[in-house]
Amino acid sequence: MRRPTLALLFVLFLAAHAQAWSDAGHKIIASIAFRQLTPAQRERIVALLKHHPRYAQDFEGAVPAEVRSGAAELKDEWAFQQAAIWPDLVRGFPEAEKEKFHRGTWHYINRPLFLTDRDRERLQGSIAINLTLDPTQSAVQDLNVVQAIRLARRLAGDPAADKSERALMLTWIFHTVGDVHQPLHSTAMFAEGLFPEGDRGGNLIRTGQRSNLHSVWDGLPGGRMAVTEARNRALGLIAKPDRRSLGEAAGRQLDEVEWVAESHAACRDAVYCAEVLAFLRQLPRDGRRELPSLALSESYLKSAGAVAETRIVSAGYRLGTVLAQVADGDR
């Protein structure tokens, strides 16, 4: 028998895992960040997390048996990973709790790309998207990811603020710093008669490998991961000299607008590359709701995996720097 192709293995892998960047990717980022902090800084971050309004249910009550019986450092690293996925866990809460904590728009910003120059001419002046950067200029419920990060950094880093609110915002720092480094959390594709209101970060582009283009990119870091597996993936990434150098340089750039610009450039160059644009440009522009599926090539998937890896590393080092600032403010 012939050995399975990379694309087939990728399809089988994705089919086996319900979550990806929202679990594995965020956990890997958290573990990279964990290693940027001193033991004292880690201790202060974990101490602040214990004031989270749902700490008893979603942290203390969710510790896996192998973590509960493990070393103190493993428990702290698990808390970092749990904080990083908590804003996604909210999606499955009972309605009253979900309404209280869920912030759907905080996960992304839709900087526009246009399928053609004509689409740009026809749509650019009429699309309604929140590209505001100042969190005070929008209702809290409607913040985009840049506004959310800036709000969370300000509140979590304020020693005089309510500790419960600070801990809640801390989980949003963990999560949104990861989200903004996923290219499709930065960008939407617009095309008249096809995506007049945007493709929702690739969610409207069906793919053969998974349900849609956004899911494919979410799935690149892997599926659900236990704490030790995510830790080992993080260690493997930062052990590579080129990745470590990339991360160290990224950790010195803490402007969220630059993070979005990098993700937007990745969308332009790697997500919506020539292969995807050619597929989209031949689609009928008749407003149909269900589009045909795009079968992504092996070369696309390989390139996407490399891009995702660099985004994960950059996010981990930047998250570490931001967390260190929060921790040092509590000394």
VEXKE-322249 format. One record per residue (C-alpha): y, x, z; residue number from 1; residue in three letters. Coordinates in steps of 0.2 Angstrom, whole numbers, plus 5000, padded with zeros to 4 digits. Example, Ala and Ser with C-alpha at 12.3 -4.5 7.8 and 13.67 -1.06 7.14 Angstrom:
# residues 2
@c2->4978, c1->5062, c3->5039, n->1, res->Ala
@c2->4995, c1->5068, c3->5036, n->2, res->Ser
This chain:
# residues 331
@c2->5000, c1->5000, c3->5000, n->1, res->Met
@c2->5018, c1->5006, c3->4997, n->2, res->Arg
@c2->5028, c1->5009, c3->5012, n->3, res->Arg
@c2->5041, c1->4996, c3->5016, n->4, res->Pro
@c2->5058, c1->4999, c3->5009, n->5, res->Thr
@c2->5073, c1->5002, c3->5020, n->6, res->Leu
@c2->5081, c1->4985, c3->5015, n->7, res->Ala
@c2->5064, c1->4976, c3->5019, n->8, res->Leu
@c2->5063, c1->4985, c3->5036, n->9, res->Leu
@c2->5081, c1->4980, c3->5039, n->10, res->Phe
@c2->5078, c1->4962, c3->5035, n->11, res->Val
@c2->5062, c1->4962, c3->5047, n->12, res->Leu
@c2->5072, c1->4970, c3->5061, n->13, res->Phe
@c2->5086, c1->4958, c3->5060, n->14, res->Leu
@c2->5075, c1->4943, c3->5059, n->15, res->Ala
@c2->5067, c1->4948, c3->5076, n->16, res->Ala
@c2->5083, c1->4949, c3->5086, n->17, res->His
@c2->5095, c1->4935, c3->5089, n->18, res->Ala
@c2->5110, c1->4945, c3->5095, n->19, res->Gln
@c2->5116, c1->4962, c3->5090, n->20, res->Ala
@c2->5134, c1->4969, c3->5092, n->21, res->Trp
@c2->5137, c1->4956, c3->5105, n->22, res->Ser
@c2->5123, c1->4963, c3->5115, n->23, res->Asp
@c2->5117, c1->4980, c3->5109, n->24, res->Ala
@c2->5133, c1->4986, c3->5102, n->25, res->Gly
@c2->5143, c1->4982, c3->5117, n->26, res->His
@c2->5131, c1->4989, c3->5129, n->27, res->Lys
@c2->5130, c1->5006, c3->5119, n->28, res->Ile
@c2->5149, c1->5006, c3->5119, n->29, res->Ile
@c2->5149, c1->5003, c3->5138, n->30, res->Ala
@c2->5137, c1->5017, c3->5141, n->31, res->Ser
@c2->5147, c1->5029, c3->5131, n->32, res->Ile
@c2->5163, c1->5024, c3->5141, n->33, res->Ala
@c2->5153, c1->5026, c3->5157, n->34, res->Phe
@c2->5150, c1->5044, c3->5153, n->35, res->Arg
@c2->5169, c1->5047, c3->5151, n->36, res->Gln
@c2->5173, c1->5043, c3->5169, n->37, res->Leu
@c2->5170, c1->5053, c3->5185, n->38, res->Thr
@c2->5159, c1->5046, c3->5198, n->39, res->Pro
@c2->5174, c1->5041, c3->5208, n->40, res->Ala
@c2->5182, c1->5032, c3->5194, n->41, res->Gln
@c2->5165, c1->5023, c3->5190, n->42, res->Arg
@c2->5164, c1->5018, c3->5208, n->43, res->Glu
@c2->5182, c1->5010, c3->5208, n->44, res->Arg
@c2->5178, c1->5000, c3->5192, n->45, res->Ile
@c2->5162, c1->4993, c3->5199, n->46, res->Val
@c2->5171, c1->4989, c3->5215, n->47, res->Ala
@c2->5184, c1->4979, c3->5205, n->48, res->Leu
@c2->5171, c1->4970, c3->5195, n->49, res->Leu
@c2->5164, c1->4963, c3->5212, n->50, res->Lys
@c2->5179, c1->4952, c3->5213, n->51, res->His
@c2->5175, c1->4943, c3->5197, n->52, res->His
@c2->5175, c1->4924, c3->5199, n->53, res->Pro
@c2->5157, c1->4923, c3->5193, n->54, res->Arg
@c2->5151, c1->4940, c3->5200, n->55, res->Tyr
@c2->5137, c1->4931, c3->5211, n->56, res->Ala
@c2->5130, c1->4922, c3->5196, n->57, res->Gln
@c2->5132, c1->4933, c3->5182, n->58, res->Asp
@c2->5131, c1->4950, c3->5189, n->59, res->Phe
@c2->5123, c1->4951, c3->5206, n->60, res->Glu
@c2->5111, c1->4936, c3->5202, n->61, res->Gly
@c2->5107, c1->4943, c3->5185, n->62, res->Ala
@c2->5102, c1->4961, c3->5189, n->63, res->Val
@c2->5085, c1->4965, c3->5181, n->64, res->Pro
@c2->5071, c1->4970, c3->5193, n->65, res->Ala
@c2->5070, c1->4988, c3->5186, n->66, res->Glu
@c2->5088, c1->4990, c3->5189, n->67, res->Val
@c2->5088, c1->4983, c3->5206, n->68, res->Arg
@c2->5075, c1->4995, c3->5212, n->69, res->Ser
@c2->5083, c1->5010, c3->5203, n->70, res->Gly
@c2->5095, c1->5023, c3->5207, n->71, res->Ala
@c2->5113, c1->5018, c3->5211, n->72, res->Ala
@c2->5120, c1->5026, c3->5195, n->73, res->Glu
@c2->5108, c1->5015, c3->5185, n->74, res->Leu
@c2->5115, c1->5000, c3->5194, n->75, res->Lys
@c2->5133, c1->5005, c3->5190, n->76, res->Asp
@c2->5129, c1->5008, c3->5172, n->77, res->Glu
@c2->5121, c1->4991, c3->5171, n->78, res->Trp
@c2->5136, c1->4983, c3->5178, n->79, res->Ala
@c2->5147, c1->4991, c3->5164, n->80, res->Phe
@c2->5135, c1->4985, c3->5151, n->81, res->Gln
@c2->5135, c1->4967, c3->5159, n->82, res->Gln
@c2->5154, c1->4967, c3->5159, n->83, res->Ala
@c2->5154, c1->4972, c3->5141, n->84, res->Ala
@c2->5144, c1->4957, c3->5136, n->85, res->Ile
@c2->5150, c1->4944, c3->5149, n->86, res->Trp
@c2->5164, c1->4936, c3->5137, n->87, res->Pro
@c2->5150, c1->4932, c3->5125, n->88, res->Asp
@c2->5139, c1->4925, c3->5139, n->89, res->Leu
@c2->5152, c1->4912, c3->5142, n->90, res->Val
@c2->5148, c1->4904, c3->5126, n->91, res->Arg
@c2->5132, c1->4897, c3->5133, n->92, res->Gly
@c2->5140, c1->4891, c3->5150, n->93, res->Phe
@c2->5140, c1->4872, c3->5154, n->94, res->Pro
@c2->5155, c1->4864, c3->5146, n->95, res->Glu
@c2->5166, c1->4864, c3->5161, n->96, res->Ala
@c2->5163, c1->4882, c3->5165, n->97, res->Glu
@c2->5164, c1->4886, c3->5146, n->98, res->Lys
@c2->5181, c1->4878, c3->5145, n->99, res->Glu
@c2->5187, c1->4888, c3->5160, n->100, res->Lys
@c2->5182, c1->4905, c3->5154, n->101, res->Phe
@c2->5179, c1->4904, c3->5135, n->102, res->His
@c2->5193, c1->4912, c3->5124, n->103, res->Arg
@c2->5187, c1->4910, c3->5106, n->104, res->Gly
@c2->5202, c1->4918, c3->5097, n->105, res->Thr
@c2->5202, c1->4933, c3->5109, n->106, res->Trp
@c2->5188, c1->4941, c3->5099, n->107, res->His
@c2->5197, c1->4944, c3->5082, n->108, res->Tyr
@c2->5212, c1->4946, c3->5072, n->109, res->Ile
@c2->5212, c1->4940, c3->5053, n->110, res->Asn
@c2->5222, c1->4953, c3->5044, n->111, res->Arg
@c2->5221, c1->4947, c3->5026, n->112, res->Pro
@c2->5212, c1->4955, c3->5011, n->113, res->Leu
@c2->5214, c1->4946, c3->4994, n->114, res->Phe
@c2->5200, c1->4945, c3->4981, n->115, res->Leu
@c2->5212, c1->4948, c3->4967, n->116, res->Thr
@c2->5230, c1->4951, c3->4964, n->117, res->Asp
@c2->5232, c1->4933, c3->4958, n->118, res->Arg
@c2->5225, c1->4927, c3->4975, n->119, res->Asp
@c2->5237, c1->4938, c3->4984, n->120, res->Arg
@c2->5252, c1->4930, c3->4973, n->121, res->Glu
@c2->5246, c1->4912, c3->4976, n->122, res->Arg
@c2->5241, c1->4913, c3->4994, n->123, res->Leu
@c2->5250, c1->4926, c3->5003, n->124, res->Gln
@c2->5265, c1->4915, c3->5007, n->125, res->Gly
@c2->5256, c1->4900, c3->5013, n->126, res->Ser
@c2->5241, c1->4906, c3->5024, n->127, res->Ile
@c2->5243, c1->4903, c3->5043, n->128, res->Ala
@c2->5236, c1->4916, c3->5054, n->129, res->Ile
@c2->5241, c1->4924, c3->5070, n->130, res->Asn
@c2->5246, c1->4942, c3->5067, n->131, res->Leu
@c2->5258, c1->4943, c3->5082, n->132, res->Thr
@c2->5256, c1->4958, c3->5093, n->133, res->Leu
@c2->5265, c1->4953, c3->5109, n->134, res->Asp
@c2->5254, c1->4942, c3->5121, n->135, res->Pro
@c2->5270, c1->4933, c3->5128, n->136, res->Thr
@c2->5273, c1->4926, c3->5110, n->137, res->Gln
@c2->5258, c1->4915, c3->5110, n->138, res->Ser
@c2->5249, c1->4903, c3->5121, n->139, res->Ala
@c2->5236, c1->4912, c3->5131, n->140, res->Val
@c2->5222, c1->4901, c3->5123, n->141, res->Gln
@c2->5227, c1->4906, c3->5106, n->142, res->Asp
@c2->5229, c1->4925, c3->5108, n->143, res->Leu
@c2->5222, c1->4936, c3->5095, n->144, res->Asn
@c2->5212, c1->4952, c3->5100, n->145, res->Val
@c2->5226, c1->4964, c3->5100, n->146, res->Val
@c2->5236, c1->4952, c3->5111, n->147, res->Gln
@c2->5221, c1->4949, c3->5122, n->148, res->Ala
@c2->5218, c1->4968, c3->5125, n->149, res->Ile
@c2->5237, c1->4971, c3->5129, n->150, res->Arg
@c2->5237, c1->4956, c3->5141, n->151, res->Leu
@c2->5220, c1->4962, c3->5149, n->152, res->Ala
@c2->5226, c1->4980, c3->5151, n->153, res->Arg
@c2->5242, c1->4975, c3->5159, n->154, res->Arg
@c2->5234, c1->4963, c3->5172, n->155, res->Leu
@c2->5218, c1->4973, c3->5175, n->156, res->Ala
@c2->5229, c1->4989, c3->5178, n->157, res->Gly
@c2->5241, c1->4981, c3->5190, n->158, res->Asp
@c2->5236, c1->4985, c3->5208, n->159, res->Pro
@c2->5247, c1->4971, c3->5215, n->160, res->Ala
@c2->5239, c1->4957, c3->5204, n->161, res->Ala
@c2->5226, c1->4946, c3->5211, n->162, res->Asp
@c2->5209, c1->4955, c3->5211, n->163, res->Lys
@c2->5199, c1->4940, c3->5205, n->164, res->Ser
@c2->5211, c1->4939, c3->5190, n->165, res->Glu
@c2->5210, c1->4958, c3->5188, n->166, res->Arg
@c2->5191, c1->4958, c3->5187, n->167, res->Ala
@c2->5191, c1->4944, c3->5175, n->168, res->Leu
@c2->5203, c1->4954, c3->5163, n->169, res->Met
@c2->5192, c1->4969, c3->5166, n->170, res->Leu
@c2->5177, c1->4961, c3->5158, n->171, res->Thr
@c2->5189, c1->4956, c3->5143, n->172, res->Trp
@c2->5194, c1->4975, c3->5141, n->173, res->Ile
@c2->5176, c1->4980, c3->5141, n->174, res->Phe
@c2->5172, c1->4967, c3->5127, n->175, res->His
@c2->5188, c1->4966, c3->5116, n->176, res->Thr
@c2->5189, c1->4985, c3->5114, n->177, res->Val
@c2->5172, c1->4984, c3->5107, n->178, res->Gly
@c2->5176, c1->4969, c3->5096, n->179, res->Asp
@c2->5191, c1->4976, c3->5088, n->180, res->Val
@c2->5181, c1->4991, c3->5082, n->181, res->His
@c2->5169, c1->4979, c3->5073, n->182, res->Gln
@c2->5177, c1->4979, c3->5055, n->183, res->Pro
@c2->5175, c1->4961, c3->5052, n->184, res->Leu
@c2->5184, c1->4957, c3->5069, n->185, res->His
@c2->5199, c1->4963, c3->5060, n->186, res->Ser
@c2->5200, c1->4955, c3->5043, n->187, res->Thr
@c2->5197, c1->4940, c3->5033, n->188, res->Ala
@c2->5195, c1->4939, c3->5014, n->189, res->Met
@c2->5206, c1->4926, c3->5005, n->190, res->Phe
@c2->5203, c1->4918, c3->4988, n->191, res->Ala
@c2->5210, c1->4903, c3->4980, n->192, res->Glu
@c2->5196, c1->4889, c3->4977, n->193, res->Gly
@c2->5184, c1->4900, c3->4987, n->194, res->Leu
@c2->5191, c1->4905, c3->5003, n->195, res->Phe
@c2->5209, c1->4898, c3->5003, n->196, res->Pro
@c2->5209, c1->4899, c3->5023, n->197, res->Glu
@c2->5199, c1->4915, c3->5023, n->198, res->Gly
@c2->5181, c1->4919, c3->5025, n->199, res->Asp
@c2->5181, c1->4919, c3->5044, n->200, res->Arg
@c2->5177, c1->4938, c3->5045, n->201, res->Gly
@c2->5163, c1->4937, c3->5032, n->202, res->Gly
@c2->5155, c1->4922, c3->5041, n->203, res->Asn
@c2->5156, c1->4911, c3->5025, n->204, res->Leu
@c2->5148, c1->4925, c3->5014, n->205, res->Ile
@c2->5129, c1->4921, c3->5014, n->206, res->Arg
@c2->5117, c1->4936, c3->5013, n->207, res->Thr
@c2->5099, c1->4938, c3->5010, n->208, res->Gly
@c2->5097, c1->4950, c3->5024, n->209, res->Gln
@c2->5104, c1->4938, c3->5038, n->210, res->Arg
@c2->5113, c1->4922, c3->5038, n->211, res->Ser
@c2->5130, c1->4930, c3->5033, n->212, res->Asn
@c2->5140, c1->4946, c3->5030, n->213, res->Leu
@c2->5147, c1->4945, c3->5048, n->214, res->His
@c2->5130, c1->4944, c3->5055, n->215, res->Ser
@c2->5124, c1->4959, c3->5045, n->216, res->Val
@c2->5138, c1->4970, c3->5052, n->217, res->Trp
@c2->5135, c1->4963, c3->5070, n->218, res->Asp
@c2->5117, c1->4968, c3->5068, n->219, res->Gly
@c2->5119, c1->4986, c3->5063, n->220, res->Leu
@c2->5118, c1->4994, c3->5081, n->221, res->Pro
@c2->5102, c1->4985, c3->5084, n->222, res->Gly
@c2->5096, c1->4969, c3->5094, n->223, res->Gly
@c2->5095, c1->4965, c3->5112, n->224, res->Arg
@c2->5093, c1->4981, c3->5123, n->225, res->Met
@c2->5088, c1->4985, c3->5140, n->226, res->Ala
@c2->5100, c1->4996, c3->5150, n->227, res->Val
@c2->5090, c1->5011, c3->5148, n->228, res->Thr
@c2->5088, c1->5009, c3->5129, n->229, res->Glu
@c2->5107, c1->5006, c3->5127, n->230, res->Ala
@c2->5110, c1->5021, c3->5138, n->231, res->Arg
@c2->5098, c1->5032, c3->5128, n->232, res->Asn
@c2->5106, c1->5027, c3->5111, n->233, res->Arg
@c2->5123, c1->5031, c3->5119, n->234, res->Ala
@c2->5117, c1->5048, c3->5124, n->235, res->Leu
@c2->5110, c1->5051, c3->5107, n->236, res->Gly
@c2->5126, c1->5047, c3->5099, n->237, res->Leu
@c2->5137, c1->5058, c3->5109, n->238, res->Ile
@c2->5125, c1->5072, c3->5108, n->239, res->Ala
@c2->5129, c1->5074, c3->5090, n->240, res->Lys
@c2->5143, c1->5087, c3->5088, n->241, res->Pro
@c2->5152, c1->5077, c3->5074, n->242, res->Asp
@c2->5151, c1->5061, c3->5083, n->243, res->Arg
@c2->5157, c1->5069, c3->5100, n->244, res->Arg
@c2->5172, c1->5077, c3->5091, n->245, res->Ser
@c2->5176, c1->5060, c3->5083, n->246, res->Leu
@c2->5175, c1->5051, c3->5099, n->247, res->Gly
@c2->5186, c1->5064, c3->5108, n->248, res->Glu
@c2->5199, c1->5062, c3->5095, n->249, res->Ala
@c2->5198, c1->5043, c3->5095, n->250, res->Ala
@c2->5200, c1->5043, c3->5114, n->251, res->Gly
@c2->5218, c1->5051, c3->5112, n->252, res->Arg
@c2->5223, c1->5036, c3->5101, n->253, res->Gln
@c2->5226, c1->5021, c3->5112, n->254, res->Leu
@c2->5237, c1->5010, c3->5102, n->255, res->Asp
@c2->5227, c1->4994, c3->5098, n->256, res->Glu
@c2->5237, c1->4992, c3->5082, n->257, res->Val
@c2->5229, c1->5008, c3->5075, n->258, res->Glu
@c2->5212, c1->5002, c3->5081, n->259, res->Trp
@c2->5214, c1->4987, c3->5070, n->260, res->Val
@c2->5221, c1->4997, c3->5055, n->261, res->Ala
@c2->5205, c1->5008, c3->5056, n->262, res->Glu
@c2->5194, c1->4993, c3->5056, n->263, res->Ser
@c2->5204, c1->4985, c3->5042, n->264, res->His
@c2->5202, c1->5000, c3->5031, n->265, res->Ala
@c2->5184, c1->5000, c3->5035, n->266, res->Ala
@c2->5183, c1->4982, c3->5028, n->267, res->Cys
@c2->5193, c1->4987, c3->5013, n->268, res->Arg
@c2->5182, c1->5002, c3->5009, n->269, res->Asp
@c2->5165, c1->4998, c3->5016, n->270, res->Ala
@c2->5163, c1->4980, c3->5020, n->271, res->Val
@c2->5171, c1->4972, c3->5005, n->272, res->Tyr
@c2->5166, c1->4987, c3->4993, n->273, res->Cys
@c2->5163, c1->4986, c3->4974, n->274, res->Ala
@c2->5146, c1->4978, c3->4977, n->275, res->Glu
@c2->5152, c1->4964, c3->4987, n->276, res->Val
@c2->5168, c1->4961, c3->4977, n->277, res->Leu
@c2->5158, c1->4960, c3->4961, n->278, res->Ala
@c2->5147, c1->4946, c3->4968, n->279, res->Phe
@c2->5162, c1->4936, c3->4975, n->280, res->Leu
@c2->5172, c1->4938, c3->4959, n->281, res->Arg
@c2->5158, c1->4929, c3->4949, n->282, res->Gln
@c2->5156, c1->4914, c3->4960, n->283, res->Leu
@c2->5163, c1->4897, c3->4954, n->284, res->Pro
@c2->5180, c1->4893, c3->4962, n->285, res->Arg
@c2->5176, c1->4874, c3->4964, n->286, res->Asp
@c2->5177, c1->4872, c3->4982, n->287, res->Gly
@c2->5159, c1->4871, c3->4985, n->288, res->Arg
@c2->5154, c1->4872, c3->5003, n->289, res->Arg
@c2->5137, c1->4881, c3->5001, n->290, res->Glu
@c2->5138, c1->4897, c3->4991, n->291, res->Leu
@c2->5123, c1->4907, c3->4984, n->292, res->Pro
@c2->5117, c1->4922, c3->4994, n->293, res->Ser
@c2->5121, c1->4940, c3->4991, n->294, res->Leu
@c2->5106, c1->4952, c3->4992, n->295, res->Ala
@c2->5114, c1->4968, c3->4999, n->296, res->Leu
@c2->5107, c1->4984, c3->4992, n->297, res->Ser
@c2->5099, c1->4998, c3->5002, n->298, res->Glu
@c2->5114, c1->5010, c3->4999, n->299, res->Ser
@c2->5126, c1->4997, c3->5006, n->300, res->Tyr
@c2->5115, c1->4995, c3->5022, n->301, res->Leu
@c2->5114, c1->5014, c3->5024, n->302, res->Lys
@c2->5133, c1->5016, c3->5022, n->303, res->Ser
@c2->5137, c1->5002, c3->5033, n->304, res->Ala
@c2->5126, c1->5009, c3->5047, n->305, res->Gly
@c2->5135, c1->5025, c3->5046, n->306, res->Ala
@c2->5152, c1->5016, c3->5047, n->307, res->Val
@c2->5146, c1->5006, c3->5062, n->308, res->Ala
@c2->5140, c1->5021, c3->5071, n->309, res->Glu
@c2->5157, c1->5029, c3->5070, n->310, res->Thr
@c2->5166, c1->5013, c3->5076, n->311, res->Arg
@c2->5154, c1->5012, c3->5091, n->312, res->Ile
@c2->5158, c1->5030, c3->5096, n->313, res->Val
@c2->5177, c1->5028, c3->5094, n->314, res->Ser
@c2->5176, c1->5012, c3->5104, n->315, res->Ala
@c2->5166, c1->5020, c3->5118, n->316, res->Gly
@c2->5178, c1->5034, c3->5120, n->317, res->Tyr
@c2->5193, c1->5023, c3->5119, n->318, res->Arg
@c2->5186, c1->5011, c3->5132, n->319, res->Leu
@c2->5182, c1->5026, c3->5143, n->320, res->Gly
@c2->5200, c1->5031, c3->5143, n->321, res->Thr
@c2->5207, c1->5014, c3->5146, n->322, res->Val
@c2->5195, c1->5011, c3->5161, n->323, res->Leu
@c2->5200, c1->5028, c3->5168, n->324, res->Ala
@c2->5218, c1->5022, c3->5168, n->325, res->Gln
@c2->5213, c1->5006, c3->5177, n->326, res->Val
@c2->5203, c1->5016, c3->5190, n->327, res->Ala
@c2->5216, c1->5029, c3->5193, n->328, res->Asp
@c2->5229, c1->5015, c3->5196, n->329, res->Gly
@c2->5218, c1->5010, c3->5211, n->330, res->Asp
@c2->5218, c1->5027, c3->5220, n->331, res->Arg
